[in-house]
Amino acid sequence: MAPLASVSLHAVTLRVSNLARSGDFYQHRLGLVLLRQTQEQLEFAAQPGGAPLLTLIPGAQRPASRAAAGLFH
């Protein structure tokens, strides 16, 4: 298989179970910069004024089983 010439990552939206807790994690633990905040979403970038990389929105359901596959926040 030939190597990829370039790879890019576009903005990602994650549905989370606790918007405030997840926002705190991405901002204070991972160092992302909060660009915009509303009651319904948080939007983060890698640097002030940078392109949005991550949007968090509420509404995630907890997995039915701890053995369930997926990314759960």
C-alpha positions as CSV (number, residue, x, y, z in Angstrom):
1,M,0.0,0.0,0.0
2,A,1.4,3.4,-1.0
3,P,1.7,6.0,1.8
4,L,-0.7,8.9,1.9
5,A,0.6,12.2,0.5
6,S,-1.1,14.2,3.2
7,V,-3.7,13.7,5.9
8,S,-5.9,16.3,7.4
9,L,-8.3,16.4,10.2
10,H,-11.5,18.4,10.0
11,A,-13.8,19.6,12.8
12,V,-15.4,16.9,15.0
13,T,-18.6,17.1,16.9
14,L,-19.1,14.9,19.9
15,R,-22.3,14.3,21.8
16,V,-21.5,14.3,25.6
17,S,-23.4,13.3,28.7
18,N,-22.2,16.3,30.7
19,L,-21.4,19.4,28.7
20,A,-19.7,21.3,31.6
21,R,-17.5,18.4,32.7
22,S,-16.5,17.5,29.2
23,G,-15.7,21.1,28.4
24,D,-13.5,21.4,31.5
25,F,-11.6,18.3,30.4
26,Y,-10.9,19.5,26.8
27,Q,-10.0,23.1,28.0
28,H,-8.0,22.5,31.2
29,R,-6.6,19.0,30.7
30,L,-5.9,18.9,26.9
31,G,-5.3,22.7,26.5
32,L,-7.8,23.4,23.8
33,V,-9.0,27.1,23.6
34,L,-12.8,27.8,24.0
35,L,-13.9,29.8,21.0
36,R,-17.7,29.9,21.6
37,Q,-20.0,28.8,24.3
38,T,-23.8,28.6,24.3
39,Q,-26.4,26.6,26.3
40,E,-26.3,24.0,23.6
41,Q,-22.7,23.7,22.6
42,L,-19.0,24.4,23.3
43,E,-16.6,25.0,20.4
44,F,-12.8,24.6,20.8
45,A,-9.7,25.3,18.7
46,A,-6.0,24.6,19.2
47,Q,-5.1,28.3,19.6
48,P,-7.0,31.6,20.1
49,G,-8.7,32.6,16.9
50,G,-7.9,29.3,15.3
51,A,-10.1,27.1,13.2
52,P,-12.7,25.2,15.2
53,L,-11.5,21.6,15.8
54,L,-14.0,20.3,18.3
55,T,-17.7,21.0,19.1
56,L,-19.3,19.4,22.1
57,I,-23.1,19.1,22.3
58,P,-25.3,17.5,25.0
59,G,-27.3,14.4,24.6
60,A,-25.0,11.3,24.8
61,Q,-26.5,8.2,26.3
62,R,-24.4,6.0,28.5
63,P,-23.5,2.7,27.0
64,A,-25.7,-0.2,28.0
65,S,-22.7,-2.3,28.8
66,R,-19.1,-1.5,29.9
67,A,-18.1,-3.9,27.1
68,A,-19.8,-1.8,24.4
69,A,-17.5,-0.4,21.8
70,G,-17.4,3.4,21.1
71,L,-16.2,6.7,22.4
72,F,-18.3,7.7,25.4
73,H,-17.9,11.0,27.2
